[in-house]
Amino acid sequence: MKGRAISLNLIFLNMPKQKVFILLLFIFAFRLLFGITSEFWFPDELQIYLLGLKWYTTGIWPAYGPDVVYTQTQIPGALQSILVGLPLFVWAKPEAPFVLLNILSFFSILLLVEYGYKLSPKLPKNWLYLLVFTLPWTLNYTTRICNPSYALLFSIPFFVAFLELIPAFSLQYFKSWLAALILGISTTCIMQLHLSYVLLVPFAGFSFLMYFLTYKQKVIAPITWYIIGLLIGASTLIPTLLHPDDTVKSVSSNVVINWKNIENFITILMRFLSFASYEIPYMLGGGTEERLLVLKDQLWMSPFAFTLLLTGFAQIALFVYSFFFLKSEQRFVWLKWILVATWIMLFLSFFFSIKGPSSHTFYILLPLPVWYSFYAYQFFLTKFPKAISYFKIMIVCSLFFHVGLAMYSFHTRSLYLDRGKVEKAIQEKNYKILGNRRADDWGYGY
């Protein structure tokens, strides 16, 4: 076992700092190019872009944000519009919101990798960078303009803070006061971006309970910082709460009894774990016909897609296997039972949701299965160190696959189908040149 550990360390030597910088620069450029050539004209993406464009072109304070189309409601708060519209004030070009999103998501995912590396230090960091930054779920949803992309920016620091407030788990990455502050800020920021923020409340409660069981009355300090964080994050929400639009329907109408969720117990688990895997079908399209159309258009990418498809199944199998056979890591034991509790919580929560358990509806939970996967990879590579070569080949396959996906999107659904229309709307400061907000058609909201 000692010999294996030595050989593993030799394989996992890190790159020189200069090469790491070049690697990260390549990753950022790749992600930005992928993002601006991704879906733009689909109603959900277009409406999020229009939120920021409307604020930029009219100057009207965006009291409400993303739409919930099932009930024709809007999420209160200005944060989504500000995140999309603010870069247009700096650089009045259609690509400006993509640039800011990709800068923010890059550093957020960098935090995800850096913290995960401290949990699993035997893994090669340069490989982790490439793996996590190019996973389908971190590449397809944090580079293009849609509200789940922005929600993940805040959920990553939230979950780092969550784990840091659990004394038995903490790596001392953040001081307890700072972790509590981040926990609060992240919660009320996500509250303005996606209804899934309600899933974060039990995590915050659990972390404070664990802190209390260890430090007793000292928990008062982090709770105070948590409340301060909630208020800071809510700074763009408070104006709406003080001056609500009486004609806007409450988002509480999205809470309904949904007994059909009883059949989704295993489905939710598979989708939850798939955040850390090469889940190719979801990224190709919503159905078999659409997926085959993409592959037919970019036939050369088919071998890469098929290889990643099989790898995705193998990854899920490894994650499940590790749950039962990896027992020596104390923090892994904590993490795996947190995952189980999250799975059960998700299953129960969808009994009260108007929307079924589509993966994007609980996308903010992605950090947990990704960190869990790090332990699984470390466990596997300790036993089979030469398998790192296979994992590196999979990253190459992922890069080629996403190049093919970008080439297809560029001429079928990207901004560049009609970039001139977007630029004209910006120049003439008339968002309606690009399209109507749903609120314009509903007659209420923003």
VENDA-V729532 format. One line per field, one symbol per residue. ss: DSSP state (@ for helix, = for strand, . for the rest). phi: phi as a letter, one per 40 degrees, with the letter a starting at -180 (. if undefined). psi: psi as a letter, one per 20 degrees, with the letter a starting at -180 (. if undefined). Layout:
ss: ???
phi: ???
psi: ???
//
This chain:
ss: .@@@@@@@@@@.....@@@@@@@@@@@@@@@@@@@@......@@@@@@@@@@@@@@@@.....=====....====..@@@@@@@@@@@@.....@@@@@@@@@@@@@@@@@@@@@@@@.....@@@@@@@@@..@@@@.......@@@@@@@@@@@@@@@@@@...........@@@@@@@@@@@@@@@@...@@@@@@@@@@@@@@@@@@@@@@@@@@@@@@@@@@@@@@@@@@.@@@@@........@@@@=...@@@@@@@@@@@@@@@@.....@@@@@...@@@@@@@@@@.@@@@@@@@@@@@@@@@@@@@@@@@@@@....@@@@@@@@@@@@@@@@@@@@@@@=.....@@@@@@@@@@@@@@@@@@@@@@@@@.@@@@@@@@@@@@@@@@@@@@@@@@@@@@..@@@.@@@@@@@@@...@@@....@@@@@....
phi: .ccccccccccccccddcccccccccccccccccccbcdbccdcccccccdccccccbgccccbbdcbccbfbbcchbdccccccdccccacbdcdccccdccccdcccdcdcccccccbccccccccdccccbcdccccbbbbcaccdcccdccccdcccdccccdcbdcgcbcdccccccdcdcccccdcbaccdcccdcccccccccccccbfcccccccccccccdccccdcbddcccbccccccccccccbcbcccdcbdcdcccccccdcbcccddccicadcccccccccbdccdccccccdccdccccccccdcdcbcbccccccdccccccccdcccdccccbbcbcccdccbdccddccccdcccccccccccbdccdccccccccccccdccccccccdbbacdccacdccccccccfbcccciccddcccgagb
psi: hghghghghhhkpqqqhghgggghgggggggghggijaphiqgggghgghghhggghhjppnhqcqqnhhjlrqpqqigghghghghhhgomqhighhggghgghghghgggggghhhhmiiqphhhggggghjqhhighjjiqnqhhghhhhhhghghghghhiohihpjkhqqhhhghghggghgighhihqiihhihghggggghghgghgjciiihghhghggggghghjhihghghhmqoiipqqiiiiorpniiihjjghgggghghihjrmngghhhrirgghghgghhhmhhighgggghghhgghggggggghhhioihoghhggghhhgghgggggghhiikphprlqhiikhijhhghghghggggggghhhmhiihgghhhhggggggghggghhghgjhjrhjhmhhgghghggjlnhihhrqqhhhhhjra.
//
